[in-house]
Amino acid sequence: MGKKYRTVQFGCGPIGCYIVKFSVGRSNIELVGAVDIAPDKAGKDLGKAAGLDKELGITISDHAEALLKSVKPDIVIHTTGSKFDVVYEQLASIVKSGVNVVSTCEELSFPYVKHSELAVRLDDMAKTHNVTVLATGINPGFLMDAWPLFMTGVCKEVKAIRATRIQDACSRRIPFQQKIGAGLTALEFQKRVDGGSFGHVGMPESISMIAGALGWEIEKISETIEPVITDKVVSSNYITVPAGRAAGIRQLACAYRGGEPVISLEFQAYLGAPESYDSITITGTPNIDVKVPGGIHGDIGTASIVLNAIPRVVEAPAGLHTMKDMPIVVCSSDILS
């Protein structure tokens, strides 16, 4: 815990700002820069942009390469998007600058599913520039992949894995409530689904990470997205949803092996869910059934695992890695008073 990691925050949206807040006061993090191209962010002090009650003396830049060359960080925390192909050029620019990356890009958590060519290209680039790239977060990155994988370590055999995440979305931030379709009609919800850019990103990646770690050959992966239609008025601090509209989302993904479902993931997030929890069920020897009542807070979990992964990323061999490749990520810093 003696080392301080010079860190740049790349992306100052809600998650990026959450990470900044968690960075301040950590004994092993030294924030030395920030990047965001949005006109309402660039040029502002990072502390103020993140909602802190003080300035940090770090001006948000809209020129990443110049900033990285100037401050020479150990690592960049990248939090700009979910789609690997969309953020690829950002990641490439960081890697070419000779800087390690930990990202929250969901598709990057196991990019060989949808973007194998880009993944190989980024891996080669990272090795050429002697840096490490990792994507993680609460989900994907922990709840539905790394966590159940670690639990299989005490099993003689594993036949099937089921991960379930149920959330009452009332307490989540408004971008999350919008992301799950709260307030949409059933038709509007389906149009979003048909558009191909709606719903939780990362289920096929989590399934493929599990299968890859266990050495399972998967025949197919199915995925469905449907609205949770409320039969009564439900409200959060941001939105009121009338009866007959979507309060949120139910998303299922399943992988088949030998014609049987062997990896099942279920994600439900909607306003007014009667119970929030995270659970893992492993069918094997022994059977394992673990439930976290209340669930793990998504924003706290994502910010924490990103920051806690920094020492692992800096110390890892060069290349593109996934959470199945990394040593166990543990809480890696004291909080300074």
NORQUIUR-V273531 format. One record per backbone hydrogen bond with DSSP energy under -0.5 kcal/mol. CO is the residue of the C=O (numbers start at 1). NH is the residue of the N-H. E is the energy in kcal/mol with one decimal. If there is no record, write none. Layout:
<<CO | NH | E> <CO | NH | E>>
This chain:
<<4 | 6 | -0.6> <5 | 7 | -0.5> <5 | 30 | -2.4> <6 | 74 | -2.4> <6 | 75 | -1.9> <7 | 32 | -3.0> <7 | 33 | -0.9> <8 | 10 | -0.6> <8 | 77 | -2.9> <9 | 11 | -0.7> <9 | 35 | -2.7> <10 | 79 | -2.8> <13 | 17 | -2.9> <14 | 18 | -1.9> <15 | 19 | -2.4> <16 | 20 | -2.1> <17 | 21 | -2.4> <18 | 22 | -1.9> <19 | 23 | -1.9> <20 | 24 | -1.8> <23 | 26 | -2.1> <25 | 336 | -4.0> <26 | 29 | -1.0> <28 | 5 | -2.8> <29 | 31 | -0.5> <30 | 7 | -2.8> <33 | 9 | -2.2> <34 | 61 | -2.8> <35 | 11 | -3.0> <38 | 41 | -2.1> <38 | 42 | -2.7> <41 | 44 | -2.1> <44 | 60 | -2.9> <45 | 49 | -2.4> <46 | 50 | -2.1> <47 | 52 | -2.7> <48 | 51 | -1.2> <57 | 59 | -0.5> <58 | 46 | -3.1> <59 | 34 | -0.5> <60 | 43 | -3.1> <61 | 36 | -2.5> <63 | 67 | -2.0> <64 | 68 | -2.8> <65 | 69 | -2.1> <66 | 70 | -1.7> <67 | 71 | -2.8> <68 | 72 | -1.7> <74 | 100 | -1.1> <75 | 8 | -1.9> <76 | 78 | -0.7> <76 | 102 | -2.3> <77 | 10 | -3.3> <77 | 79 | -0.6> <78 | 104 | -2.2> <82 | 84 | -0.5> <82 | 107 | -2.2> <83 | 87 | -1.7> <84 | 88 | -0.9> <87 | 91 | -2.2> <88 | 92 | -3.0> <89 | 93 | -2.2> <90 | 94 | -1.7> <91 | 95 | -2.6> <92 | 96 | -2.8> <93 | 97 | -0.8> <94 | 97 | -0.5> <94 | 99 | -1.4> <95 | 98 | -2.1> <100 | 76 | -2.3> <101 | 134 | -1.8> <102 | 78 | -2.5> <103 | 136 | -2.5> <105 | 108 | -0.6> <105 | 109 | -0.5> <106 | 109 | -1.4> <107 | 110 | -0.7> <108 | 111 | -0.7> <110 | 113 | -1.2> <111 | 115 | -2.2> <115 | 119 | -2.4> <116 | 120 | -2.4> <117 | 121 | -2.1> <118 | 122 | -2.7> <119 | 123 | -2.5> <120 | 124 | -2.6> <121 | 125 | -2.2> <122 | 126 | -2.6> <123 | 127 | -2.2> <124 | 128 | -2.3> <125 | 129 | -2.0> <126 | 131 | -2.5> <127 | 130 | -0.8> <131 | 319 | -2.5> <132 | 101 | -2.8> <133 | 321 | -3.1> <134 | 103 | -3.0> <138 | 143 | -2.7> <140 | 139 | -0.6> <142 | 145 | -1.2> <142 | 147 | -3.0> <145 | 149 | -2.2> <146 | 150 | -2.1> <147 | 151 | -1.8> <148 | 152 | -1.3> <150 | 153 | -1.4> <151 | 154 | -1.5> <152 | 155 | -1.9> <157 | 285 | -2.2> <160 | 283 | -2.7> <161 | 264 | -2.6> <162 | 281 | -2.9> <163 | 266 | -2.4> <164 | 279 | -2.5> <165 | 268 | -2.9> <166 | 277 | -1.9> <167 | 169 | -0.9> <167 | 270 | -2.1> <168 | 171 | -0.8> <169 | 172 | -1.4> <170 | 237 | -0.7> <173 | 176 | -0.7> <173 | 177 | -1.8> <174 | 178 | -2.4> <175 | 179 | -2.0> <176 | 180 | -1.6> <177 | 182 | -2.0> <178 | 181 | -1.3> <179 | 199 | -0.7> <181 | 184 | -2.1> <184 | 246 | -3.2> <185 | 189 | -2.7> <186 | 190 | -2.2> <187 | 191 | -2.2> <188 | 192 | -1.8> <189 | 193 | -2.2> <190 | 194 | -3.0> <191 | 195 | -1.5> <192 | 196 | -0.5> <192 | 197 | -0.8> <193 | 196 | -1.6> <202 | 206 | -2.6> <203 | 207 | -2.6> <204 | 208 | -2.4> <205 | 209 | -2.1> <206 | 210 | -2.3> <207 | 211 | -2.7> <208 | 212 | -2.5> <209 | 213 | -2.2> <210 | 214 | -2.2> <211 | 215 | -1.0> <211 | 216 | -2.4> <216 | 218 | -0.7> <220 | 256 | -2.2> <222 | 254 | -2.4> <224 | 252 | -2.3> <226 | 250 | -2.6> <227 | 229 | -0.8> <228 | 247 | -3.3> <228 | 248 | -0.7> <230 | 244 | -3.4> <234 | 241 | -3.5> <239 | 236 | -2.7> <240 | 242 | -0.6> <241 | 234 | -2.2> <242 | 245 | -1.4> <245 | 230 | -2.5> <246 | 183 | -3.4> <247 | 271 | -2.4> <248 | 228 | -1.9> <249 | 269 | -2.1> <250 | 226 | -2.5> <251 | 267 | -2.9> <252 | 224 | -2.6> <253 | 265 | -3.0> <254 | 222 | -2.8> <255 | 262 | -2.9> <255 | 263 | -1.3> <256 | 219 | -3.0> <256 | 220 | -0.7> <257 | 260 | -1.6> <260 | 257 | -2.8> <262 | 161 | -2.8> <263 | 255 | -2.6> <264 | 163 | -2.6> <265 | 253 | -2.4> <266 | 165 | -2.5> <267 | 251 | -3.1> <268 | 167 | -2.3> <269 | 249 | -2.6> <270 | 169 | -1.4> <270 | 273 | -1.4> <276 | 294 | -2.7> <277 | 166 | -2.7> <278 | 292 | -3.5> <279 | 164 | -2.5> <280 | 290 | -2.8> <281 | 162 | -2.6> <281 | 283 | -0.5> <282 | 284 | -0.7> <282 | 288 | -2.3> <283 | 159 | -3.4> <283 | 160 | -1.7> <285 | 156 | -4.0> <285 | 157 | -0.9> <288 | 282 | -3.2> <290 | 280 | -2.5> <291 | 293 | -0.7> <292 | 278 | -1.3> <292 | 295 | -1.9> <297 | 301 | -2.8> <298 | 302 | -2.6> <299 | 303 | -2.5> <300 | 304 | -2.4> <301 | 305 | -2.6> <302 | 306 | -2.1> <303 | 307 | -2.0> <304 | 308 | -3.0> <305 | 309 | -1.4> <306 | 310 | -0.5> <307 | 310 | -0.9> <309 | 313 | -2.5> <310 | 314 | -2.6> <311 | 315 | -2.0> <312 | 316 | -1.2> <319 | 133 | -2.4> <319 | 321 | -0.6> <321 | 135 | -0.6> <322 | 325 | -1.7> <322 | 326 | -0.7> <328 | 330 | -0.6> <334 | 27 | -2.6> <334 | 336 | -0.6>>
